[in-house]
Amino acid sequence: MLVLKHDFSRLSGEKVKRVLAIPSLLGRDLMRKFKLIYSEAKEYVALESKNASELAL
């Protein structure tokens, strides 16, 4: 199991709200719509839309 911790220090209030709207445990439905991108070396985590019509976070 991989646990990620949010770093809100560089985010605006609106972006913090969007991050907090993501479920803590990524369910199957969410994982079917988005691809989780994680790089420990770059300290980067993102959800990428798998479908061009979806709005990525």
Secondary structure, DSSP 8 states (H G I E B T S, - for coil): -------GGG--HHHHHHHHTS-SS--HHHHHHEEEEEETTTTEEEEEESSTTS---
